[in-house]
C-alpha cells in the first residue's frame, strides 16, 4: 500500500518531466486510469504519476528513520482495507525502493508546490489526484472535484492535496 500522485496535464510527458525537481520522476499512468482522469479534465493530453522512487509516499509524508515505524502507517492502512498479507509484502517492498533524493524529506512538499506553480504557469489549469492503493492502479472511484489556486498550494504545501479528491489547480479563479 502506497500513495500515488497523478497529474492530468495539457503538456506532454517530456514537458512535465523537464519541470520536475531533482529526485522526482514521472511515468505514464495506465490507460484505464488515463481515461478516468481525462473524463474529468477533457483538455489533458498526458496523465502521469509523479513518483519518488516507486511510489509517491515521500510527497505525502516524510519517511521516519526507523523503517518499522515508518511502515507502521502503511500496514495500518492495509489492515483497515483488508489487504492480503502477500499484497502487503509486495507493497512494502515497492515502498522501500524510495530513492535517496537530493531533496530533504522536509522540502519535498515545498518542491512539489513550486512544481505545481511552474506547471500552472506553463500549462494553465491541471488536475491532481492522490490515491492510497495496494498497487499502482487501477484508480478507485473518484470523490468530488475540488478547485484551488496556485496561491493556496504555495501557502499550504503540506495540506492542499486531499486523498481521493480530484483537485484542479489554476493560476486564478475565474
Beta strands, then each sheet from edge to edge (+ up, - down):
strand 1: 2-9
strand 2: 25-28
strand 3: 46-51
strand 4: 126-133
strand 5: 146-149
strand 6: 167-170
sheet 1: 2+ 3- 1+ 4- 6+ 5+
end
